[in-house]
Amino acid sequence: MKVLFLAAEAEPFIKVGGLADVAGSLPAALRALGHDVRLVIPGYGALDWARWNPRRAASFDIPYSWGPQRAEIWQTESGGVPVFLVTGPPIPKDSRIYGGGIDEDAPKFLFFSLAALFSAQALDWRPDVVHANDWHTGTAAWWLATAGRVNGYFRSVASVFTIHNLLYRGEGSGRHLADYGAPVLDAARALPDGFRDSPLALALLSADMLSTVSPTYSREILTPYYGEGLDGILRARQDRLVGILNGIAMDLWNPAGGEGIPSKFDADALENRAPNKAALQAQAGLPAEPRTPLLAVVSRLDPQKGLAIAVPAVRRWLARGGQFFLLGTGQPGLQHEFAMIERDHPGRASVRLRFDPGFARTVYAGADMILIPSRYEPCGLTQMIAMRYGAVPVARRTGGLADTITDAGDPGGTGFLFDDFHPGALGHALDRAVSVYAQPAQWAEIQTRGMRRDFSWSRSAPRYVELYERARALRG
C-alpha cells in the first residue's frame, strides 16, 4: 500500500511536541510491515539542511488568488523512510516553526498541505491513502473530499485524519482557504458556528476515516467536556473514529543502551539504576540521599498538563521530606510558581526552566517517580518513556494515561492513578506511592513490570494498516 504521510513536524528533523515523535517513528514501522510510506514535512529554515543534504525532486506552482506561488520539493531519507521537504513563499526561512497567529500559520500550512498532495502527482507516485495529522494538514483531507473528487489523478485517493490534540483547530483560516482554492462550502454548515473555517473541523467532517492517539481519548472527545465544541460532529461520525495508542521508539529510549545516562541498566539489573539517581541529584544540586523519594516533572508548562494542581501537592510533598526536580518551560505564571518552590525549599527542590531532551534521559533514569497530573491527555509519551526507564508514573486517569498505566492497587500495577482534577486527589496518590516506595521489594516489582511493557510501534502500526484499508474500501 502507498501512504503519503503529512505532518508539521517530525523527528529527527524538527521537533516542538509529541507530534514529531509520532511522525518520526510511525512511517518507519509501517514500512517495516512492507508498505510504501513517504513522509512530507515543511522545509523550515530551522532545519539542518547541511546535515540532510536533500536534492531537489520537483518544482511546481500552487494556485493562489494573488498569483501562483512556487513550491519546491526536496528529497532526503531518514531511517529508510523517504522524506520530502516542502519550501515556498509562506514557509519561514528563519527559526520559526509555529507563528504568532492564524494569519501567519494558515497560509503556511495550507500551502504546505496542497504542495504535499501535488508533489505526489509531480513525482508520478499516486498514494492509496493520504494520512494527515492535526489541523496543519487538515486542508489536505478537505481538498481530497471536495476538489479532489473531480480530479482525475486524486479521485480514488482515500484520506485518514488523525487528531493529536483537539484543542488546536486553526479557526480563522477561511479567507486563506479561499485564496488557495479550498473554500469553505455549503457542506461546512454541518459544523458548529465558529468552526466552519477550521481546517481541523473540516477534516473531521470530510476525511474517509478518523483516528486519535488513544482509545480512551477517542471516547472522551465524544463528550462536551473533552470535545472542545466538536463533540457533535464527532458523535455523528463515530463509526469512522478509531483510537490507536501511540508508541515510542524503543531503541531510542533504551536504558540498556545507556545513551545520555551514566549507568546502563535493564529490568534484570535494576540495581544498576542507582548511580543514575545519584547523578541526577548531583546535577540538580540535591543531597545524595539514596532512599529519599525523588519526584520529577518533565513537561511543557501548559494548562493542559495540569501542573496548576501540582503546585500545592509538590509543596506538601517537600514539607514531608521528599525531593523534587522539574525540567520544562512554558506558561510564565507556572514558571514563576515552580521557581518559587525552588526558592522556598533550597536543597530539596530544583527547577530547570528549559527544553532539554538530552537531559530528560537523565531525569527519567534517575527519578523515582514522574508526575503527570494532566487535565486531559490525548496519549502522552512521558509515561511510556518513564516506565521504560524505571521511573514510576503518578498520573491522572485520563486519555492515554489511563490506557498505558495500570494502577498499583490492581494486578500488574505499573503506577499510581487518581481521578479528580484536584490537589487533594493528587496528594492522596503521592501518599500511596510513598507508602509503597518504603517497601523496596514491592517497589522494584512495579518498576520491573513497567520496564517490561511493550510500547513499541510494532504493536500499533498494524492497526493503522487496518484503518487505511477501511478508508480505501470507502473510496471503492
C-alpha positions in Angstrom: 0.0 0.0 0.0 1.2 3.5 -0.8 0.8 6.0 2.0 1.6 9.7 1.9 2.1 10.8 5.5 1.8 14.6 6.2 2.9 16.3 9.4 4.0 19.8 10.5 7.0 18.3 12.4 8.9 15.1 12.6 11.9 13.7 14.5 14.8 13.9 13.8 14.3 16.9 11.5 12.3 19.3 13.7 10.5 18.9 17.0 8.2 21.0 19.1 5.9 18.4 20.6 4.8 14.8 20.6 3.5 15.0 17.0 7.2 15.0 15.9 7.8 11.7 17.8 4.9 10.0 16.0 5.7 11.3 12.6 9.3 10.3 13.1 8.5 6.8 14.1 5.2 5.5 12.7 6.2 5.7 9.0 9.3 3.5 9.6 7.1 1.0 11.5 4.7 0.9 8.5 7.5 0.4 6.1 8.7 -2.5 8.2 5.3 -4.1 7.5 6.0 -3.9 3.8 4.2 -0.7 2.9 5.5 2.2 0.7 5.3 5.2 3.0 6.6 8.7 2.3 6.8 11.4 4.9 6.3 15.1 3.9 7.0 18.0 6.2 7.6 21.7 5.7 11.1 22.6 4.7 11.6 25.2 7.5 14.7 27.3 7.6 15.3 25.9 11.1 16.1 22.5 9.6 19.8 21.4 9.5 19.9 21.5 5.7 23.6 20.7 5.6 23.1 17.5 7.6 20.3 16.2 5.5 21.7 17.4 2.1 18.4 17.0 0.3 18.2 17.0 -3.5 15.6 19.0 -5.5 12.9 16.5 -6.6 10.2 18.7 -8.1 9.0 22.2 -8.6 5.5 23.5 -9.5 3.1 26.3 -8.9 0.3 26.3 -6.2 -2.7 28.3 -7.4 -3.2 31.4 -5.2 -5.6 34.3 -5.6 -2.8 36.9 -5.7 -0.8 34.9 -8.2 0.8 31.4 -8.3 3.2 30.5 -5.5 6.2 28.3 -6.4 6.6 25.1 -4.4 9.8 23.2 -4.4 10.1 19.7 -3.2 13.3 18.4 -1.7 14.0 14.7 -1.1 16.1 13.1 1.6 15.9 10.0 3.8 15.8 9.1 7.5 15.9 5.5 8.8 14.9 4.0 5.5 11.9 6.4 5.1 11.8 8.7 2.0 11.3 12.2 3.4 10.2 15.2 1.3 10.6 18.8 2.4 8.3 21.5 1.0 9.6 25.0 0.6 7.9 28.1 -0.9 6.9 31.7 -0.1 4.9 31.0 3.1 7.3 28.5 4.7 9.6 30.5 7.1 13.3 30.7 6.3 14.2 31.7 9.8 14.0 29.7 13.0 10.2 29.9 13.4 8.0 26.7 13.3 4.7 27.9 14.6 3.9 31.6 14.2 2.3 34.3 16.3 -1.2 34.0 14.8 -3.5 32.4 12.3 -2.7 34.9 9.6 0.9 33.6 9.6 0.2 29.9 10.3 -2.8 29.4 8.0 -1.1 30.4 4.7 2.0 28.4 5.7 0.1 25.2 6.4 -2.5 25.5 3.7 0.3 26.0 1.1 2.2 23.0 2.6 -0.8 20.7 2.6 -1.6 21.4 -1.0 2.0 21.2 -2.1 2.4 17.9 -0.3 -0.6 16.5 -2.2 0.5 17.8 -5.6 4.1 16.6 -5.0 2.7 13.0 -5.5 1.4 13.9 -8.9 4.6 15.8 -9.8 6.7 12.8 -8.9 4.2 10.4 -10.5 3.6 8.4 -7.3 -0.1 8.2 -6.6 -0.8 7.2 -3.0 -3.6 4.9 -2.0 -4.1 6.8 1.2 -3.1 10.3 2.4 -2.6 10.3 6.2 -3.0 13.9 7.5 -2.1 14.8 11.1 -3.6 17.7 13.1 -5.1 20.9 11.9 -1.9 21.9 10.0 -2.7 19.2 7.4 -6.5 19.2 7.6 -6.7 21.1 4.3 -5.4 18.0 2.5 -8.3 15.9 3.7 -10.8 18.7 2.9 -9.4 19.2 -0.6 -9.5 15.5 -1.4 -13.1 15.3 -0.3 -14.1 18.4 -2.5 -12.0 19.4 -5.4 -10.1 16.1 -5.3 -13.2 14.1 -6.1 -13.4 15.7 -9.6 -9.7 15.5 -10.2 -8.7 12.6 -12.4 -5.4 11.9 -10.5 -6.7 12.1 -7.0 -10.3 10.8 -7.4 -9.6 7.4 -5.9 -7.2 8.5 -3.1 -8.5 7.8 0.4 -7.9 10.1 3.4 -7.2 9.4 7.1 -7.1 12.2 9.5 -5.5 11.8 13.0 -6.3 14.1 15.9 -3.3 14.5 18.2 -4.8 17.4 20.2 -8.4 18.7 19.6 -7.5 22.0 21.3 -5.6 23.2 18.3 -8.0 23.7 15.4 -6.8 26.6 13.2 -10.0 28.6 13.4 -10.0 31.8 11.3 -8.5 30.2 8.2 -11.5 30.9 6.0 -10.2 33.6 3.7 -6.9 31.8 3.3 -8.7 28.6 2.3 -10.5 30.6 -0.4 -7.2 32.1 -1.5 -5.7 28.7 -2.0 -8.7 27.2 -3.8 -10.1 25.1 -1.0 -13.0 27.3 0.1 -15.5 26.6 2.8 -18.5 25.1 1.0 -22.1 24.6 2.0 -21.2 21.2 3.4 -19.4 23.0 6.2 -22.8 24.1 7.6 -22.9 20.8 9.4 -20.2 22.2 11.7 -20.9 24.4 14.7 -20.6 28.2 14.3 -17.1 29.3 14.8 -15.6 26.1 13.4 -16.6 26.3 9.7 -13.2 27.8 8.7 -11.2 25.5 10.9 -9.0 23.0 8.9 -9.3 20.5 11.7 -13.1 20.7 11.8 -13.3 20.5 8.0 -11.1 17.3 8.1 -13.3 15.8 10.8 -16.3 16.4 8.5 -14.7 15.1 5.3 -12.0 12.6 5.9 -12.8 9.0 5.0 -11.6 7.7 8.3 -10.7 9.5 11.6 -8.4 8.4 14.3 -6.9 9.7 17.6 -4.0 8.6 19.6 -5.5 6.5 22.4 -8.7 4.5 22.8 -9.8 6.4 25.9 -9.3 9.8 24.3 -11.4 8.6 21.3 -14.3 8.1 23.7 -13.6 11.2 25.8 -13.9 13.6 22.8 -17.4 12.4 22.2 -18.4 14.3 25.3 -18.9 18.1 25.8 -16.2 18.3 28.5 -13.4 17.0 26.2 -15.0 17.6 22.8 -13.9 21.3 22.5 -17.2 22.2 20.8 -16.8 19.5 18.2 -18.3 16.6 20.1 -21.4 16.7 18.0 -19.7 16.1 14.6 -17.5 13.5 16.3 -20.5 11.6 17.6 -22.2 11.9 14.1 -19.1 10.2 12.6 -18.0 7.9 15.5 -18.5 4.9 13.3 -15.4 6.2 11.4 -13.4 7.2 14.5 -10.8 4.8 15.9 -8.4 5.3 18.9 -5.0 3.8 18.3 -2.4 4.1 21.0 0.8 5.9 20.1 4.1 4.1 20.5 7.7 5.1 21.3 10.9 4.3 19.6 12.1 1.5 21.9 15.6 1.6 20.5 15.9 5.3 21.1 14.5 5.2 24.6 16.6 2.3 25.9 18.2 2.3 29.4 20.3 -0.7 28.4 21.8 1.3 25.6 22.9 3.8 28.1 22.8 6.9 25.8 22.8 10.0 27.8 22.9 8.3 31.2 25.8 7.4 33.5 24.9 3.8 34.2 23.2 1.2 31.9 20.5 -1.0 33.3 17.5 -3.1 32.4 14.7 -4.9 34.2 17.0 -7.8 35.1 19.7 -5.5 36.5 17.7 -2.8 38.3 20.4 -2.4 40.9 22.5 -0.6 38.2 19.9 2.2 38.1 21.1 3.6 41.5 24.1 5.6 40.0 21.7 7.4 37.8 19.7 8.8 40.7 22.9 9.9 42.4 24.0 11.6 39.1 20.6 13.4 38.8 20.8 14.6 42.5 24.3 15.9 41.9 23.4 17.8 38.7 20.3 19.1 40.3 22.1 20.3 43.5 20.1 17.9 45.7 21.6 15.9 48.5 22.8 12.4 47.7 20.1 10.6 49.6 19.5 7.2 48.0 16.3 6.4 50.0 14.7 9.8 49.8 11.9 9.6 47.2 12.7 11.9 44.2 9.7 13.1 42.4 10.2 14.7 38.9 8.3 16.5 36.2 9.4 16.5 32.5 6.8 18.6 30.7 6.0 21.8 29.0 4.3 24.1 31.5 0.9 24.3 30.0 -2.6 24.3 31.5 -3.4 21.1 29.7 -0.6 19.3 31.7 -2.4 20.0 35.0 0.6 21.5 36.7 -1.5 24.1 38.5 -2.8 21.4 40.8 0.7 20.1 41.2 2.0 23.3 42.9 0.3 22.8 46.3 0.8 19.0 46.1 4.5 19.4 45.5 4.8 21.9 48.4 3.1 19.3 50.6 5.5 16.6 49.2 8.5 18.7 50.1 7.2 19.5 53.6 7.0 15.8 54.2 10.7 15.3 53.3 10.7 14.4 49.6 12.9 15.7 46.9 11.6 17.4 43.7 13.0 18.2 40.3 11.4 19.9 37.3 12.6 20.2 33.7 10.4 22.2 31.4 9.3 25.6 30.1 6.1 27.2 29.1 3.5 29.5 30.6 5.2 32.3 32.6 2.8 32.0 35.5 3.6 28.4 36.0 7.3 29.0 35.6 7.1 31.5 38.4 5.2 29.2 40.7 7.8 26.5 40.3 10.7 28.9 40.6 9.1 30.0 43.9 9.0 26.4 45.1 12.8 26.1 44.4 13.4 29.4 46.3 11.3 28.3 49.3 12.9 24.8 49.5 16.6 25.2 48.9 18.4 21.8 48.7 15.1 20.0 48.4 13.7 21.3 45.1 15.5 22.0 41.9 13.9 23.6 38.8 15.4 23.9 35.3 13.2 26.1 33.1 14.3 24.9 29.7 13.6 22.4 26.9 16.4 19.8 27.1 15.6 16.4 25.5 19.1 15.1 26.2 19.0 15.9 29.9 15.5 14.4 30.1 17.0 11.0 29.8 19.0 11.6 33.0 15.8 12.6 34.7 13.9 9.5 33.5 16.8 7.2 34.5 17.3 8.8 38.0 13.9 9.9 39.3 11.9 7.5 41.5 8.5 8.9 40.3 7.4 11.0 37.3 4.4 13.3 38.0 1.8 13.7 35.1 -1.4 15.4 36.5 -2.9 16.2 33.1 -6.2 17.9 32.8 -6.6 15.8 29.6 -4.0 13.8 27.7 -4.7 12.5 24.1 -2.0 10.0 24.5 1.2 11.2 26.2 4.7 9.7 25.7 6.2 10.8 29.0 4.6 7.9 31.0 5.8 5.3 28.5 9.3 6.6 28.5 9.3 6.9 32.3 8.2 3.3 32.7 10.8 2.2 30.2 13.5 3.8 32.5 12.0 2.5 35.8 10.5 5.8 36.9 7.1 5.1 38.3 4.3 7.4 36.9 1.9 9.2 39.3 -0.8 10.4 36.9 -4.4 11.4 36.4 -6.6 8.7 34.9 -7.4 10.3 31.5 -6.8 9.6 27.8 -3.7 7.7 27.0 -2.5 7.8 30.7 -5.5 5.5 31.5 -4.6 3.2 28.6 -0.9 2.8 29.4 -0.7 2.8 33.2 -2.1 0.1 35.5 -2.8 1.3 39.0 -0.6 -0.3 41.7 -3.8 -1.3 43.5 -4.7 -3.6 40.6 -3.0 -6.8 39.4 0.0 -5.9 37.2 0.3 -2.4 38.6 2.8 -0.1 37.0 2.0 3.3 38.5 -0.4 5.4 40.7 -3.5 6.9 39.2 -6.0 9.4 40.5 -9.3 10.6 39.1 -10.4 14.0 40.4 -8.6 17.0 39.0 -7.8 18.4 42.4 -4.6 18.8 44.5 -6.1 16.6 47.2 -6.6 13.7 44.8 -3.1 14.1 43.6 -1.7 14.3 47.1 -3.5 11.1 48.0 -1.9 9.4 45.0 1.5 10.6 46.1 0.9 9.3 49.7 0.1 5.9 48.2 3.3 6.0 46.2 5.4 6.9 49.2 3.9 4.0 51.2 4.9 1.5 48.5 8.3 3.1 48.0 9.0 2.4 51.6 8.8 -1.3 50.7 11.8 -1.8 48.3 10.9 -5.2 47.0 7.3 -4.2 46.2 8.5 -1.0 44.5 11.0 -2.9 42.4 8.2 -5.2 41.2 6.2 -2.1 40.0 9.3 -0.7 38.3 10.1 -4.0 36.6 6.6 -4.5 35.3 6.6 -1.0 33.8 10.0 -1.6 32.1 8.8 -4.8 30.5 5.7 -3.2 28.9 5.8 -3.2 25.1 5.1 0.3 23.9 6.7 -0.2 20.5 5.2 0.9 17.2 5.1 -2.8 16.1 2.1 -3.1 18.4 0.1 -0.2 16.9 1.3 0.0 13.3 -0.9 -2.9 12.1 -3.9 -1.0 13.5 -3.1 1.8 11.2 -2.9 -0.6 8.2 -6.4 -1.8 9.1 -7.5 1.9 9.2 -6.0 2.6 5.8 -7.8 -0.5 4.4 -11.1 0.7 5.7 -10.5 4.2 4.2 -9.7 2.6 0.8 -12.8 0.4 0.9 -15.0 3.6 1.5 -13.5 5.1 -1.6 -14.5 1.9 -3.6 
